[in-house]
């Protein structure tokens, strides 16, 4: 039985800053909605508590689960606290989504409540971009020191291995952190062919930490090499006016275009036509726009920062700008490589193959495993003996061992371990352990001797111990 199937009849509460209907919704909202819909589709009774926005309805059943909207940008935290104080005992599990500041569900809910905290990315360096002192310092303290104190007995979920590393380094979290990446839905098919001339397209929220002004600043230098270059930056947000001013100030109106919000079909057409997309963000949790572009066969140039260094396979599905290097240099090299139609086709195939590894069905199942494991622990009243080990190990067997492996591991795996069986034989990704720990676990389960190797970041992301992309 899958973890999703085990959620049938359970009451699950999601807490998120915004919902997908909010005009300022982004990747975190897509994550919450896609997984909440799948929880509900599996038979769980799902409620999402989130913030209200202009002309929003206080209650909404539009997405197969109940959305409760109350409070504004910051008032939603008080509204969520009231909801937890009144109704937390009615929920079997709580998914607390942290967008800079968590909802501190363990503080407001009964101590027996099963809480999982999902972190999309670490905001320590971004608070200063959105708030003045002392509010910026308060935000850093709530995300770091207060989070450590309140969530001292709850598991965390990060959307990428590098985000998990930042949670360790910047927030000082020592609790178990599971990795559950975003899925990606293929965009509508596009009939637009790849451009024969260099073209860059970006479709994202236009907010300060995306740093798209760096792309605009790079365009004049790129035009020296590629005078017919066109750049499309689609989307809306508080940074759009400043970007438009930067384009005018540099006289780039004939090369850089900001069409505003585009439809899903419009996004597909822009990305399918482009040679590249660009992600100059200060940091991301994962890089959903990268994978969306990859579904169209479009590679990415991104800075080597948390999140993006996981979603971009350097030299295969895109190129990372090394620390201290120039965005212009990396863009020029990438465009030079992609000027060869055969290379464009090769990279496009790799990008599509990479994107196909990430589905929302898989993400929902992986988050459900973490939640079911925590609910089971709480139901049994078992004290937490978990160690915060960020290593994972891949165990593999030859095809002829498949029957014995499946028989022995039927009930011997933890909920968060993942079994897969392919032509090359069965594999198990054992999370939170090195080879020694994996060997001991497999021996207890009575499994045949296996080949054990430490999992790479890519294998942890894919969640099944799959081989690296060629």
Secondary structure, DSSP 8 states (H G I E B T S, - for coil): --HHHHTTT-EEEEE-S--TTSTT--HHHHHHHHHHHHHHHTT-EEEEEE---TT--SEE-TTSSEEEE-S-TTHHHHHHHHHHHHHGGG-SEEEEEESSS---HHHHS-TT--EEEEE----TTTHHHH--TTHHHHHHHIIIIIHHHHTTTSEEEESSHHHHHHHHHTT---S-EEE----------------SS-EEEEES---GGG-THHHHHHHHHHHHH-TT-EEEEE--STTHHHHHHHHHHTT-TTTEEEEES--HHHHHHHHHH-SEEEE--S--SS-HHHHHHHHTT-EEEEES-TTHHHHS-BTTTEEEE-TT--HHHHHHHHHHHHTSHHHHHHHHHHHHHHHTT--HHHHHHHHHHHHHHHHHHHHHT----------EEEEE--GGGHHHHHHHHTTTS-TT-EEEEETTEEEEEEET--HHHHHHHHHHHT----EEEE--HHHHHHSS------
